[in-house]
Amino acid sequence: MNSAPTEEGTPVSVKIRERVQAARKRFHANDNIADFIEPGELELLLDEVEDKMKGVLDSLVIDTEHDHNTDDTARRVAKMYLKEVFQGRYVKAPPITEFPNAEHLNELMIVGPITVRSACSHHFCPIMGKIWIGVLPNEHTNVIGLSKYARLAEWVMGRPQIQEEAVVQLADLIQQKTQPDGLAIVMEASHFCMSWRGVKDVDSKMINSVMRGSFLKDANLRREFLSLIPQKG
């Protein structure tokens, strides 16, 4: 099964990969590669992934020519990966308007729960969970709208992830955007790679956290943040 060619006959995935490698950048599953995709190439990549998915269905011995339920599955899966569940790999970060902390706010602020959806990079099985974000601003902190935290979380989670790395990526991004004195993130999620396959444990969840700045140094602040998060589970 051949990859969808560009006008020059080279698969668009090859061209994108070559640009990433020339820039000496990573292209791991949870990396964003939007800077290396030129206008119009995402549609070509969609065609290429569809073509490869047809090969996967053929190898699974599924008769897509006569099965009305799967005759367009390759296209649907390609669109789902590139434009929905893994969109965070292929588009730039959402625009975030930042405002100065004119009132010199310096009290703990908590955002959440933010519902997040991702997929594990091991099996591409869904990860469904919630995130709580704690911010301790200072007079120099940039203030962003509450909905922007959700947009940033959606962008980071919209890639094949493992939960431990996803929370760190989100913390790095929010730290860069707002520059607070302290930042805390807690994520609780169910992993379908445990409930849908493997041990098939439908009740297990994973909870992990990242603490930065004041939350790392001040045990009282950390306890206050954790006590204000609704009971998880």
C-alpha positions as CSV (number, residue, x, y, z in Angstrom):
1,M,0.0,0.0,0.0
2,N,1.7,3.2,-1.1
3,S,1.7,6.5,0.8
4,A,-0.3,9.4,-0.6
5,P,2.4,11.3,-2.7
6,T,2.9,15.0,-3.0
7,E,3.2,16.7,-6.3
8,E,6.9,15.8,-6.4
9,G,6.0,12.1,-5.7
10,T,7.5,12.1,-2.1
11,P,5.0,11.2,0.7
12,V,4.2,14.2,2.8
13,S,5.1,12.4,6.0
14,V,8.6,12.0,4.7
15,K,8.9,15.7,3.9
16,I,7.7,16.7,7.4
17,R,10.0,14.2,9.1
18,E,13.0,15.5,7.1
19,R,12.2,19.0,8.2
20,V,12.0,17.9,11.9
21,Q,15.3,16.0,11.6
22,A,17.0,18.9,9.8
23,A,16.1,21.1,12.8
24,R,17.4,18.5,15.2
25,K,14.1,18.3,17.0
26,R,12.2,15.4,18.5
27,F,9.1,14.0,17.0
28,H,8.0,11.6,19.8
29,A,4.4,10.7,20.1
30,N,3.7,13.5,22.6
31,D,5.6,16.2,20.7
32,N,4.0,19.0,18.8
33,I,5.3,19.3,15.2
34,A,3.1,22.0,13.9
35,D,6.1,24.3,13.0
36,F,7.2,21.8,10.4
37,I,3.8,21.4,8.6
38,E,3.2,23.7,5.7
39,P,-0.2,25.0,4.6
40,G,-2.2,22.2,2.8
41,E,0.0,19.4,4.0
42,L,-2.3,18.3,6.8
43,E,-4.9,17.3,4.2
44,L,-2.3,15.4,2.3
45,L,-1.2,13.7,5.5
46,L,-4.9,12.7,6.1
47,D,-5.0,11.0,2.7
48,E,-1.7,9.2,3.5
49,V,-2.9,7.9,6.9
50,E,-6.2,6.8,5.3
51,D,-4.2,4.8,2.7
52,K,-2.1,3.2,5.4
53,M,-5.2,2.4,7.5
54,K,-6.7,0.6,4.5
55,G,-3.6,-1.7,4.6
56,V,-4.2,-2.3,8.4
57,L,-7.8,-3.3,7.7
58,D,-6.7,-5.6,4.9
59,S,-4.2,-7.3,7.2
60,L,-6.9,-7.7,9.8
61,V,-8.8,-9.6,7.1
62,I,-11.8,-7.2,7.0
63,D,-13.7,-7.1,3.8
64,T,-14.2,-3.3,3.5
65,E,-15.4,-3.6,-0.1
66,H,-18.5,-5.5,0.9
67,D,-18.9,-4.6,4.6
68,H,-21.0,-1.4,4.7
69,N,-20.0,-0.8,8.4
70,T,-16.2,-0.5,7.5
71,D,-16.2,0.7,3.9
72,D,-15.2,4.2,5.1
73,T,-13.5,3.3,8.4
74,A,-10.0,4.1,7.2
75,R,-11.0,7.6,6.4
76,R,-12.9,8.0,9.7
77,V,-9.9,6.7,11.7
78,A,-7.4,9.0,9.8
79,K,-9.6,12.0,10.5
80,M,-10.1,11.0,14.1
81,Y,-6.3,10.8,14.7
82,L,-5.2,13.9,12.8
83,K,-8.1,16.3,13.5
84,E,-9.5,15.1,16.8
85,V,-7.7,12.9,19.4
86,F,-4.2,13.7,18.2
87,Q,-4.8,17.2,16.9
88,G,-2.4,18.6,19.6
89,R,0.5,17.2,17.6
90,Y,-0.4,19.0,14.4
91,V,-1.7,22.4,15.3
92,K,0.0,25.3,17.0
93,A,-0.9,26.2,20.6
94,P,-4.2,28.0,21.0
95,P,-3.9,31.8,21.2
96,I,-3.8,33.0,24.8
97,T,-4.5,36.6,25.7
98,E,-2.4,37.5,28.7
99,F,-3.2,40.5,31.0
100,P,-1.0,42.2,33.6
101,N,-1.9,41.5,37.3
102,A,-3.1,45.1,37.7
103,E,-4.6,44.4,41.1
104,H,-1.5,42.6,42.4
105,L,-3.5,39.4,43.2
106,N,-1.5,37.1,45.4
107,E,-4.0,34.6,46.7
108,L,-4.4,30.9,45.8
109,M,-6.6,30.3,42.7
110,I,-7.8,26.9,41.7
111,V,-9.2,25.9,38.3
112,G,-11.0,22.6,37.9
113,P,-12.0,20.0,37.5
114,I,-11.2,20.3,33.8
115,T,-12.3,17.2,31.9
116,V,-9.5,15.9,29.6
117,R,-9.3,13.2,27.0
118,S,-6.1,11.6,25.6
119,A,-4.8,8.3,24.5
120,C,-1.9,6.2,25.9
121,S,1.1,6.1,23.6
122,H,1.6,2.4,24.4
123,H,-1.7,1.0,23.0
124,F,-3.6,4.1,21.7
125,C,-6.3,3.3,24.2
126,P,-8.3,6.2,25.6
127,I,-7.3,8.1,28.8
128,M,-10.3,9.9,30.4
129,G,-9.8,12.1,33.4
130,K,-9.9,15.4,35.2
131,I,-7.3,18.0,36.1
132,W,-7.1,20.6,38.9
133,I,-4.8,23.5,38.6
134,G,-3.6,25.7,41.5
135,V,-1.9,29.0,40.8
136,L,-0.3,31.4,43.3
137,P,0.2,34.6,41.4
138,N,2.5,37.6,42.1
139,E,2.4,41.2,41.0
140,H,4.3,40.3,37.8
141,T,2.2,37.2,36.9
142,N,0.3,37.2,33.7
143,V,-3.4,36.7,34.1
144,I,-5.2,34.5,31.7
145,G,-9.0,33.6,31.4
146,L,-10.3,30.5,33.1
147,S,-11.3,28.9,29.8
148,K,-7.7,29.3,28.6
149,Y,-6.5,26.7,31.1
150,A,-8.9,24.2,29.6
151,R,-7.7,25.0,26.1
152,L,-4.1,24.6,27.0
153,A,-4.9,21.3,28.7
154,E,-6.8,20.1,25.7
155,W,-3.9,21.0,23.4
156,V,-1.4,19.1,25.5
157,M,-3.6,16.1,26.0
158,G,-4.5,15.9,22.4
159,R,-1.5,13.7,21.6
160,P,-0.5,10.1,22.5
161,Q,0.6,10.5,26.1
162,I,1.5,8.8,29.3
163,Q,-0.1,10.6,32.2
164,E,3.1,11.4,34.1
165,E,4.7,13.2,31.1
166,A,1.4,14.9,30.1
167,V,1.1,16.7,33.5
168,V,4.7,17.9,33.4
169,Q,4.2,19.2,29.8
170,L,1.1,21.1,31.0
171,A,2.9,22.5,34.0
172,D,5.8,23.7,31.8
173,L,3.4,25.4,29.4
174,I,1.3,27.2,32.1
175,Q,4.5,28.2,34.0
176,Q,5.8,29.8,30.7
177,K,2.6,31.6,30.0
178,T,1.9,33.0,33.5
179,Q,5.1,33.0,35.5
180,P,3.4,32.5,38.9
181,D,5.1,32.2,42.3
182,G,3.6,28.7,42.6
183,L,1.9,26.2,40.3
184,A,0.3,22.9,41.2
185,I,-1.5,20.4,39.0
186,V,-3.3,17.2,40.0
187,M,-4.6,14.7,37.4
188,E,-6.9,11.8,38.0
189,A,-7.7,9.5,35.0
190,S,-9.0,6.1,34.0
191,H,-6.8,4.2,31.5
192,F,-8.6,2.0,28.9
193,C,-5.3,0.0,28.4
194,M,-6.2,-1.4,31.9
195,S,-10.0,-1.7,31.6
196,W,-10.4,-2.6,28.0
197,R,-7.4,-5.0,27.7
198,G,-4.7,-6.5,29.9
199,V,-6.0,-7.1,33.4
200,K,-9.4,-5.5,32.6
201,D,-9.6,-3.7,35.9
202,V,-12.4,-1.2,35.3
203,D,-12.1,0.6,38.6
204,S,-8.4,1.5,38.8
205,K,-7.4,5.1,38.3
206,M,-4.1,6.9,38.3
207,I,-3.5,10.1,40.3
208,N,-0.4,12.2,39.9
209,S,0.7,15.7,40.6
210,V,3.3,18.3,39.8
211,M,4.3,21.0,42.3
212,R,6.3,24.0,41.4
213,G,7.7,27.0,43.3
214,S,5.7,27.9,46.5
215,F,3.7,24.7,46.4
216,L,6.9,22.7,46.5
217,K,8.5,24.8,49.3
218,D,5.4,25.6,51.5
219,A,3.8,22.5,53.0
220,N,0.8,24.6,54.3
221,L,0.1,26.0,50.9
222,R,0.3,22.5,49.4
223,R,-2.1,21.2,52.0
224,E,-4.5,24.0,51.4
225,F,-4.6,23.3,47.7
226,L,-5.1,19.6,48.1
227,S,-7.8,20.2,50.8
228,L,-9.8,22.4,48.4
229,I,-9.9,19.9,45.6
230,P,-13.2,17.9,45.8
231,Q,-12.8,14.3,46.9
232,K,-11.5,12.3,43.9
233,G,-12.5,8.8,42.9
